[in-house]
Amino acid sequence: MANSRCTLRVTVWHTAPDPAWDLAVLCQGLLIVHSGPVIRGVRPGTGPLPARDPVSGVDLSTFTVLANVRPVLL
């Protein structure tokens, strides 16, 4: 059975921009090296991209990864 593909977006908020970016890079790396029975493989998408939350003013960093997942028959 073929893989299904999905895009996962992760956003990390922190009190300063550098720790937010560092944590986003760590999370992205952990997702990319992960492999298991449901998530078969992950590739980097975009980012991490630093930004500031327009509502709260808190620093954040966001990224996406492209995941190949095992399809489930219903």
C-alpha positions as CSV (number, residue, x, y, z in Angstrom):
1,M,0.0,0.0,0.0
2,A,1.4,3.5,-0.9
3,N,2.1,6.2,1.6
4,S,-0.1,9.1,2.3
5,R,1.6,12.5,2.6
6,C,0.8,15.4,4.9
7,T,2.3,18.7,6.0
8,L,2.9,19.3,9.7
9,R,3.3,22.9,10.9
10,V,5.0,23.5,14.3
11,T,5.2,26.9,16.0
12,V,7.4,27.6,19.1
13,W,6.8,30.6,21.3
14,H,9.6,31.9,23.7
15,T,10.5,35.0,25.6
16,A,13.4,35.8,23.1
17,P,13.9,35.2,19.4
18,D,17.1,33.1,19.6
19,P,15.8,30.4,22.0
20,A,12.6,30.2,20.0
21,W,14.6,29.5,16.8
22,D,16.9,27.1,18.6
23,L,14.0,25.1,20.0
24,A,12.3,25.1,16.5
25,V,15.5,23.7,14.9
26,L,15.7,21.0,17.6
27,C,12.1,20.0,17.1
28,Q,12.5,20.0,13.3
29,G,15.6,17.8,13.6
30,L,13.8,15.3,15.9
31,L,10.9,15.0,13.5
32,I,13.2,14.5,10.5
33,V,15.1,11.6,12.1
34,H,11.9,10.0,13.5
35,S,10.7,6.8,11.8
36,G,8.1,4.4,13.1
37,P,5.0,2.3,12.2
38,V,2.8,5.3,11.4
39,I,5.2,8.0,10.3
40,R,7.4,6.3,7.7
41,G,9.6,9.3,6.8
42,V,9.9,13.1,7.2
43,R,11.5,15.7,5.0
44,P,12.1,19.4,5.8
45,G,9.5,21.8,4.4
46,T,10.0,25.5,5.3
47,G,11.8,27.3,8.0
48,P,12.4,27.7,10.8
49,L,11.2,31.2,10.3
50,P,11.5,33.7,13.2
51,A,8.6,36.1,13.7
52,R,6.7,38.0,16.4
53,D,3.1,37.1,17.4
54,P,1.0,40.1,16.3
55,V,-1.5,39.7,19.1
56,S,0.7,39.0,22.2
57,G,4.0,40.4,20.9
58,V,5.8,37.2,22.0
59,D,8.7,36.0,19.8
60,L,8.1,32.8,17.9
61,S,9.6,30.5,15.3
62,T,7.7,28.3,12.9
63,F,8.5,25.5,10.4
64,T,6.9,22.8,8.4
65,V,7.9,19.2,7.6
66,L,6.5,16.9,4.9
67,A,5.6,13.4,6.4
68,N,4.9,10.1,4.7
69,V,2.4,8.3,6.8
70,R,1.0,4.8,6.7
71,P,-2.6,4.9,5.3
72,V,-5.4,3.2,7.2
73,L,-8.2,1.4,5.5
74,L,-11.6,2.3,6.9
